[in-house]
Amino acid sequence: MLIFCLFSLFFTVSDSQNYQKMILIYGEPTVGNGYSTHEISWEQCYSMCYWDASCSFSYYYSSQCSLYQYGNYSIMQLTNSDEKLIALKRNLTADTCPTEPTGTDSYGDNGTVYINRITSDGTFWNITYSSNFQCDIGTKLFRRDNYWVCVGVRLIDYCANYTVAAVNLCASDGWMNMTGPYSNDELKYFLANRGSIKGYTPTLWVDGMNGKFMDVTQNKDTNYPKCGSYSRKDCAYIGHRDCSSVAQGFCYWTYDSTYCWRENDCIFHLYPSNKLTAICHFQEYLMEKSKDVNFPLNASVVVKLIGRWKQLIKTIRN
């Protein structure tokens, strides 16, 4: 079996690096004729699939090129002597050519996460394509390294401190937990949805209290766009008129002559591209929080978080 990358392109998805590649294997689809057929060269065949957003793989034999859209397929494994060529499209997080065509890729489109999984039983390569979840109205899809997340801004009609406005609100009404801006794109999204309040500049509480963090999809505040004076002391927020990135203030703040702390950034849904990483992170997270008597998590919040993660893990296993 010969495997190498035919064509690759670097691009970004929600501020995360992604590498699209075409992987050559020898094989033949067991069903279907594709959605588009052309009499062209092999190079033109895989290039056409590469630039077609609907194309999952191309099949080439005897000057005939067939393009196959994303879906569920079986491909019989052959050798180079059969002269039947398949170019599989992969969306990778590293700029390397995989040693095997198998793997699981994910990508987001219009608020929906799609999963394309390629497996092998030694005789066939099997392709399974599915959509795992769609972000609800009022949230937006972003990729954070190993996770896809639906995030949004929850608003209340009064100024409130960190615990009231942020921690408790983000663990109610189907939301999971508090978060913060993983990238400049997320920061812009949060600020654009902070609303307005007469006589004040609205600010948003974000995840981070005295160096403690709730969100397992981030490496604490490593990726936060930060103001120059930022530190992990006190509580994190965004929206100051002199620096709209992450700054810190006293956790008991509610309002002053200029600002009103009344809203926060929350995660509504997430999907980990690596389920083992996700489960391990959550176990470590609960162990850490269970030992921390100073972190503002009450029993009801913990129960809700556990419920959300049980649902998530059940979805992953299915």
Secondary structure as UniProt FT lines:
FT   STRAND          4..13
FT   TURN            14..15
FT   STRAND          16..29
FT   STRAND          36..39
FT   HELIX           42..51
FT   TURN            53..54
FT   STRAND          55..61
FT   TURN            62..63
FT   STRAND          64..69
FT   STRAND          73..77
FT   HELIX           80..82
FT   STRAND          85..92
FT   STRAND          103..109
FT   TURN            110..111
FT   STRAND          112..120
FT   STRAND          124..134
FT   TURN            137..138
FT   STRAND          140..144
FT   TURN            145..146
FT   STRAND          147..155
FT   HELIX           163..168
FT   HELIX           169..171
FT   TURN            173..174
FT   STRAND          177..178
FT   HELIX           184..192
FT   TURN            198..199
FT   STRAND          200..209
FT   TURN            210..211
FT   TURN            216..217
FT   TURN            220..223
FT   TURN            228..229
FT   STRAND          235..238
FT   STRAND          246..249
FT   TURN            251..252
FT   STRAND          259..272
FT   HELIX           275..290
FT   TURN            293..294
FT   HELIX           299..317
//
